[in-house]
Amino acid sequence: MPLIGYHASHEQVDPASLLKAVQAAEKAGFNAAMCSDHFSPWSERQGHSGFAWSWLGAALQSTSLPFGVVNAPGQRYHPAIVVQAAATLCQMFPDRFWIALGTGEAANEHITGDRWPPKAVHNARLGECVRVMRALLAGETVDHDGLVRVDRARLWTLPDEPPKLIGAAVSVETARWLGQWADGLITVNQSREHLQQMIDAFREGGGQAKPLYLQVHLSYARDENTALDIAHDQWRSNIFAPPACWDLELPAHFDEASRFVRREDMLDAVLVSSEPARFVDWLGELAALGFDGLYLHHVGKAQQDFIQTFGGRVLPQLNRS
């Protein structure tokens, strides 16, 4: 059975409460964690967006869990700053931190005032950022003039072991490209057929024997209607396929786009149930695809009932399988 991790959603929960939630998750039996890194939430109903890197220091200090974060270097973040932050965490907390790199979304990146480029430029910019970051982690002094610019940068504090640079993807094409350079693959729950195609493409692209991680969006409540209500209220702004999810800029834009999303439409994007045993079956099926870590994201704002129920009735069943 893979690692079963807790996903901390900064868009939905304030940082202080989210810190208590991840501490509770460790006590409940989750053995890993990851978090998002947004400047804005996906919806005004979600209502939060704490700074991930401040929170990560506190979370690593107050738990013993390994952590990952999803980050988009190149526009909002300069790659030298991202890798400095990651190197510092790895020096303080050895072998406990990885970073998943993606091309980002306009919802977070537009704040710089720079033009949000098309997808081909996103990919090329991320490729440059990765090369810069790996060179800095190797102790080199870096000059680079391209889609990102770096002038004589050097990391003066380096960890004994650098963080793994995992690649984030939702498409087969991107997964194949990530196989060329990433230390692993992370994606989000989709159809089993599509996930298998992504895994195959990542392996074929060069990602043999590298770890695979999956973020699983789910909604649990004591009855089915409440579980579906939670998913619809909190996550209907997140069901849009690219390019809409890349290019919309404000929470109000996502809320307008999701006005006509029906409750039943959520069942294609979120695992919804009031029965813990159903989640055991679903997660077991996903684990069978070969993922090394499943990171569970309860899409509701209230986290404690999910954490305690899964700690008592889901995680033990998965660990026995």
C-alpha positions as CSV (number, residue, x, y, z in Angstrom):
1,M,0.0,0.0,0.0
2,P,1.4,3.5,-0.9
3,L,1.8,6.3,1.5
4,I,-1.5,7.8,2.5
5,G,-1.1,11.6,2.8
6,Y,-3.1,14.5,3.9
7,H,-3.6,17.4,1.4
8,A,-3.7,20.8,3.1
9,S,-5.7,23.2,1.0
10,H,-4.7,26.8,1.7
11,E,-7.5,28.1,-0.5
12,Q,-10.1,26.8,1.9
13,V,-8.7,26.8,5.5
14,D,-6.9,29.6,7.3
15,P,-3.2,28.8,8.1
16,A,-3.7,28.4,11.9
17,S,-6.5,26.0,11.5
18,L,-4.7,24.2,8.7
19,L,-1.7,23.7,11.0
20,K,-4.0,22.1,13.6
21,A,-5.5,19.9,10.9
22,V,-2.2,18.5,9.7
23,Q,-1.1,17.8,13.3
24,A,-4.4,16.0,13.8
25,A,-3.9,14.1,10.6
26,E,-0.5,12.7,11.7
27,K,-2.1,11.6,15.0
28,A,-4.9,9.9,13.1
29,G,-2.5,7.8,11.0
30,F,-1.8,9.8,7.9
31,N,1.9,9.2,7.1
32,A,2.7,12.1,4.7
33,A,1.3,15.5,3.7
34,M,1.4,18.1,0.9
35,C,-0.1,21.5,0.4
36,S,-1.1,23.9,-2.3
37,D,0.7,27.2,-3.0
38,H,-1.8,29.8,-4.3
39,F,-2.1,33.6,-4.1
40,S,-5.9,33.5,-4.5
41,P,-8.6,30.9,-3.9
42,W,-10.6,29.3,-6.8
43,S,-13.8,30.8,-5.4
44,E,-15.0,33.5,-3.1
45,R,-16.8,30.8,-1.2
46,Q,-13.4,29.2,-0.3
47,G,-12.2,32.5,1.1
48,H,-8.5,31.9,2.0
49,S,-5.0,31.8,0.6
50,G,-2.3,31.7,3.1
51,F,1.4,31.8,2.2
52,A,2.5,28.2,1.8
53,W,6.2,28.7,2.6
54,S,5.7,30.3,6.0
55,W,3.2,27.6,6.9
56,L,5.5,24.8,5.7
57,G,8.2,25.7,8.2
58,A,5.7,25.5,11.1
59,A,4.2,22.3,9.7
60,L,7.5,20.5,9.4
61,Q,8.6,21.7,12.8
62,S,5.4,20.6,14.6
63,T,5.0,17.2,12.9
64,S,7.3,14.4,11.8
65,L,5.6,14.0,8.4
66,P,7.3,14.3,5.0
67,F,5.9,17.2,3.0
68,G,5.5,18.3,-0.6
69,V,4.3,21.5,-2.1
70,V,3.0,22.3,-5.6
71,N,4.7,25.4,-7.0
72,A,4.9,27.3,-10.3
73,P,8.2,29.1,-10.8
74,G,8.8,31.6,-13.6
75,Q,6.4,34.5,-13.1
76,R,5.1,35.0,-9.5
77,Y,8.1,33.2,-8.2
78,H,11.7,33.6,-9.5
79,P,13.2,30.1,-9.7
80,A,16.2,31.1,-7.6
81,I,13.9,32.2,-4.7
82,V,11.9,29.0,-4.9
83,V,15.0,26.8,-4.8
84,Q,16.5,28.9,-1.9
85,A,13.3,28.3,0.1
86,A,13.3,24.6,-0.7
87,A,17.0,24.2,0.1
88,T,16.5,25.9,3.5
89,L,13.7,23.6,4.4
90,C,15.7,20.6,3.3
91,Q,18.7,21.7,5.4
92,M,16.5,22.1,8.5
93,F,14.4,19.0,7.9
94,P,16.5,16.4,6.0
95,D,14.8,13.9,3.7
96,R,11.3,15.3,4.5
97,F,10.6,17.8,1.7
98,W,9.9,17.6,-2.1
99,I,8.5,20.2,-4.5
100,A,6.2,19.6,-7.4
101,L,6.8,22.0,-10.3
102,G,4.0,23.0,-12.7
103,T,3.4,25.7,-15.3
104,G,0.9,27.6,-13.1
105,E,-2.4,29.4,-13.7
106,A,-3.3,33.0,-14.4
107,A,-5.4,33.0,-11.2
108,N,-2.1,33.2,-9.3
109,E,0.4,34.6,-11.8
110,H,-1.5,37.7,-13.1
111,I,-0.7,39.6,-9.9
112,T,2.7,40.5,-11.3
113,G,1.1,42.6,-14.1
114,D,3.1,40.6,-16.7
115,R,1.4,39.0,-19.6
116,W,0.1,35.5,-19.0
117,P,1.7,33.5,-21.9
118,P,0.3,30.6,-23.9
119,K,0.8,27.0,-22.9
120,A,3.9,26.4,-25.1
121,V,5.6,29.3,-23.5
122,H,4.6,28.0,-20.0
123,N,6.3,24.7,-20.7
124,A,9.4,26.3,-22.1
125,R,9.7,28.7,-19.2
126,L,9.3,25.8,-16.7
127,G,12.0,23.9,-18.5
128,E,14.4,26.9,-18.1
129,C,13.4,27.2,-14.4
130,V,14.2,23.5,-13.8
131,R,17.7,23.9,-15.3
132,V,18.4,27.0,-13.2
133,M,17.2,25.3,-10.1
134,R,19.2,22.1,-10.6
135,A,22.3,24.1,-11.3
136,L,21.8,26.2,-8.1
137,L,21.2,23.0,-6.0
138,A,24.5,21.7,-7.4
139,G,26.3,24.7,-6.0
140,E,26.9,26.4,-9.2
141,T,26.9,30.2,-9.8
142,V,24.2,30.7,-12.4
143,D,23.8,33.3,-15.2
144,H,20.8,32.8,-17.5
145,D,19.1,35.0,-20.1
146,G,15.9,33.6,-21.6
147,L,12.3,33.4,-20.6
148,V,13.6,33.9,-17.1
149,R,16.7,35.9,-16.2
150,V,19.3,35.1,-13.6
151,D,22.4,37.2,-12.7
152,R,25.3,35.5,-10.9
153,A,23.0,33.6,-8.4
154,R,24.5,31.2,-6.0
155,L,22.9,29.3,-3.1
156,W,25.1,29.7,0.0
157,T,23.2,27.3,2.2
158,L,22.7,23.9,0.7
159,P,21.2,20.7,2.2
160,D,23.2,17.4,2.2
161,E,20.5,16.0,-0.1
162,P,18.6,18.3,-2.5
163,P,14.8,18.1,-2.7
164,K,13.2,16.0,-5.4
165,L,11.8,18.1,-8.2
166,I,8.6,16.3,-9.0
167,G,6.7,17.2,-12.2
168,A,2.9,18.1,-12.1
169,A,0.7,17.1,-15.0
170,V,-2.9,16.5,-15.9
171,S,-2.4,15.5,-19.5
172,V,-0.7,12.5,-21.2
173,E,1.4,14.8,-23.3
174,T,2.8,16.7,-20.3
175,A,3.4,13.5,-18.4
176,R,5.5,12.2,-21.3
177,W,7.5,15.5,-21.3
178,L,8.0,15.3,-17.5
179,G,9.6,11.9,-17.9
180,Q,12.6,13.6,-19.5
181,W,13.5,15.7,-16.5
182,A,11.4,15.2,-13.4
183,D,12.3,13.1,-10.3
184,G,8.7,11.8,-10.2
185,L,5.1,12.5,-11.4
186,I,2.1,14.0,-9.5
187,T,-1.3,14.3,-10.9
188,V,-5.0,14.5,-9.8
189,N,-7.6,11.9,-9.8
190,Q,-9.2,11.3,-13.2
191,S,-10.6,8.2,-14.9
192,R,-8.6,5.0,-14.3
193,E,-8.0,4.8,-18.1
194,H,-6.6,8.3,-18.3
195,L,-4.4,7.8,-15.2
196,Q,-3.0,4.6,-16.7
197,Q,-2.2,6.4,-20.0
198,M,-0.4,9.1,-18.0
199,I,1.7,6.6,-16.1
200,D,2.6,4.8,-19.3
201,A,3.5,8.1,-21.0
202,F,5.7,9.2,-18.0
203,R,7.5,5.9,-18.0
204,E,8.0,5.9,-21.8
205,G,9.3,9.5,-21.6
206,G,12.1,8.5,-19.3
207,G,10.4,8.2,-15.9
208,Q,11.1,4.6,-15.3
209,A,11.5,3.7,-11.6
210,K,10.6,7.2,-10.5
211,P,7.8,7.8,-7.9
212,L,4.2,8.4,-8.8
213,Y,1.9,10.5,-6.6
214,L,-1.8,11.2,-6.9
215,Q,-3.9,13.9,-5.3
216,V,-7.4,12.6,-4.7
217,H,-10.3,15.1,-4.2
218,L,-13.0,13.6,-2.1
219,S,-16.0,14.7,0.0
220,Y,-17.1,12.8,3.1
221,A,-20.0,13.6,5.4
222,R,-22.4,11.5,7.5
223,D,-25.0,11.4,4.8
224,E,-24.8,11.4,1.0
225,N,-26.7,14.6,0.4
226,T,-24.5,16.6,2.7
227,A,-21.4,15.1,1.1
228,L,-22.6,16.1,-2.3
229,D,-23.6,19.6,-1.1
230,I,-20.1,20.1,0.3
231,A,-18.5,19.1,-3.0
232,H,-20.8,21.4,-5.0
233,D,-20.4,24.4,-2.7
234,Q,-16.6,24.2,-2.4
235,W,-15.3,22.6,-5.5
236,R,-17.6,23.3,-8.4
237,S,-15.2,26.1,-9.5
238,N,-12.4,23.5,-9.9
239,I,-13.9,21.1,-12.4
240,F,-13.0,22.9,-15.6
241,A,-10.5,21.4,-18.0
242,P,-7.7,23.4,-19.6
243,P,-7.5,26.0,-21.0
244,A,-10.2,27.5,-18.8
245,C,-8.6,26.6,-15.5
246,W,-5.3,28.0,-16.8
247,D,-6.6,31.3,-18.1
248,L,-9.3,32.6,-15.8
249,E,-7.9,35.3,-13.5
250,L,-10.1,36.1,-10.5
251,P,-12.2,34.1,-8.0
252,A,-15.3,36.0,-9.4
253,H,-14.5,34.7,-12.9
254,F,-14.4,31.1,-11.6
255,D,-17.7,31.7,-9.7
256,E,-19.4,33.0,-12.8
257,A,-18.1,30.1,-15.0
258,S,-19.5,27.6,-12.4
259,R,-22.9,29.1,-12.1
260,F,-24.6,26.3,-14.1
261,V,-22.6,23.4,-12.7
262,R,-25.1,20.9,-11.3
263,R,-24.7,18.9,-8.1
264,E,-24.5,15.7,-10.0
265,D,-21.7,17.1,-12.2
266,M,-19.4,16.9,-9.2
267,L,-19.4,13.1,-9.2
268,D,-17.0,13.1,-12.2
269,A,-14.4,15.2,-10.3
270,V,-14.8,14.3,-6.7
271,L,-15.2,11.0,-4.9
272,V,-18.4,11.6,-2.9
273,S,-19.8,9.2,-0.2
274,S,-21.0,8.9,3.3
275,E,-19.7,5.4,3.5
276,P,-16.0,4.9,4.7
277,A,-16.0,1.5,3.1
278,R,-16.6,3.0,-0.3
279,F,-13.5,5.1,0.0
280,V,-11.5,2.0,1.0
281,D,-12.6,0.4,-2.3
282,W,-11.9,3.5,-4.4
283,L,-8.5,4.2,-2.9
284,G,-7.5,0.6,-3.2
285,E,-8.3,0.7,-6.9
286,L,-6.1,3.8,-7.3
287,A,-3.3,2.2,-5.3
288,A,-3.4,-0.8,-7.7
289,L,-2.4,1.5,-10.6
290,G,1.1,1.8,-9.0
291,F,1.0,5.1,-7.2
292,D,3.6,5.5,-4.4
293,G,1.6,8.1,-2.5
294,L,-2.1,9.0,-2.4
295,Y,-2.8,12.5,-1.0
296,L,-6.4,12.8,0.2
297,H,-8.1,16.2,-0.1
298,H,-11.4,16.5,1.6
299,V,-12.9,19.4,-0.3
300,G,-14.9,20.8,2.6
301,K,-13.7,23.6,4.8
302,A,-14.3,21.6,8.1
303,Q,-11.5,19.0,8.3
304,Q,-11.7,17.3,11.7
305,D,-14.6,14.9,11.1
306,F,-12.9,13.7,7.8
307,I,-9.6,13.3,9.6
308,Q,-11.0,11.3,12.5
309,T,-13.3,9.1,10.4
310,F,-10.6,8.2,7.9
311,G,-8.1,7.7,10.7
312,G,-10.4,5.2,12.4
313,R,-12.2,3.5,9.5
314,V,-10.3,4.0,6.2
315,L,-6.6,4.1,6.8
316,P,-6.5,0.9,8.9
317,Q,-8.4,-1.0,6.2
318,L,-6.0,0.2,3.5
319,N,-2.9,-0.6,5.5
320,R,-4.2,-4.2,5.9
321,S,-4.8,-4.7,2.2
